[in-house]
Amino acid sequence: MDMASHPTLPRRGAPAAAQWQALAASAAEANAFYAPDMLIPALTHLARGDDVHVIEAWAEDRLIGLLPINIRPRHGRLPLPCIGNWMHPHCFFGTPIVLAGREREAWTMFFDRLDAAPWARGFLHLESIDAAGPNAAAIEAVCVAQGRGRQEIHRYERAMLRSDLDADAYWEAQVRSKKRKELRRLQKRLADMGTVTTRLLEDAADLPEWCEAFLTLEAAGWKGANGTAMADRADHAAFFRDACAAAFAGERLHMLRMDLDGQPVAMLVNFRHLDGAFSFKIAFDEALGRFSPGVLIEIANLHAVQGDPEIAWMDSCAAPDHPMIDSLWAERRTIVQYRIALRGRGWSGLRRRIAFFIADHAETLARKLKGLR
C-alpha cells in the first residue's frame, strides 16, 4: 500500500503493525515517535478526520519507508495550505522510519507519492530533522538529483547526552563544582524530610499505577493550570497509556520515579528506539520546588542512562537554550526544518509552484525588513 489514511490501520491489524515493527528494527535513524510503539497509539487517539496520512514506500515487496503526513491550513504566518510530517503535541522528533541503506530510494518514493496525491497542497514542510542524520543527507541528495526546490528554513541546537564516560565522571567533567555542591545540599535537605527512593519501572503489574501517578503529578503542576496536561484530555491520556504499554511490552520504556515516603515527587518518561532514547516528559511536585526535584531526577536519569549498555545516547527533546538540561548535558543535536517543492500536472502543479515561490519570497522579504530595523 502506497498511501493510507489512519482509519485503515485497525482494519489491517497485526500484519501492518508487524511490517512497521520490522522496518523500525532496521531503521537508518532512530525515532521512537514514529516507531509503532508510539505511532499506532498516536494515530488511534490523536489523529483527526482525513488530515493525517501514512505514506509507505515499498521495494521488492519490502516496506522500506514510513512517513506520517498531515494537511496544514497555513505555513507559519502565511495563509498558504501545505503538508508536513505529522508533529502532534507529544511528538518531538520528525525524521521518518527508513530502512538503513535504502534512504535515497525511500525518499524518492515519498516524493513521488506526494507529487501524485491530490490532497497534497502547496509544498512539503519537514520539521524536527537531525541535520547530521542519514535522512537529511538523503533529502538533499534526492532534491539535487531531481532538481527539486529545497530550502532550509530554520535550525537550532538542543541538548543531547552522548558520552563514553560513566555517570560520576561525566557529572564531574560537565557540571561546575558550585552547582554540584548546591545539588548535593538539596538532596540532603529532601532526605531530611523523609525516605527518598529512586527506581526504574521493572514490573508490568506496576505500569498502570505508574502511568496514573505521572498523569496526576503532571496535572497538579503548571500544565494542569494551563489546561495542557495530558490528563486534561481523555484522548491524550489514552495515547500516553497505550504508548507506555506498547513500549514496555517491547522493553523500550524507560520510566524513572523518585518517591518521598512512598509518594511520587518527580517522574521521568523516556522511550527507546534502536541504540538511543528520547526523553519524553518530566513531571514533579511543584510544592517541593525549593528542592529542585526535577533536577534531582535528571541526576538519577544520568546514572540510569550511563549505566545501561543498551542506551548509547539520549535526545533531550528540549527547547533550544533550555536552562536546566543545557546545564547538565554538554552534547548538542542540530535540528532543522525544510521546505520542499512538490510537483504536479496542470493547475495542480502550477498552484504548487506558486505556493513554493510565495513562501520563499515572503521569507526573504521578511529577513530584509528585519535587517533594516
Disulfide bonds with the S-S distance in Angstrom:
none
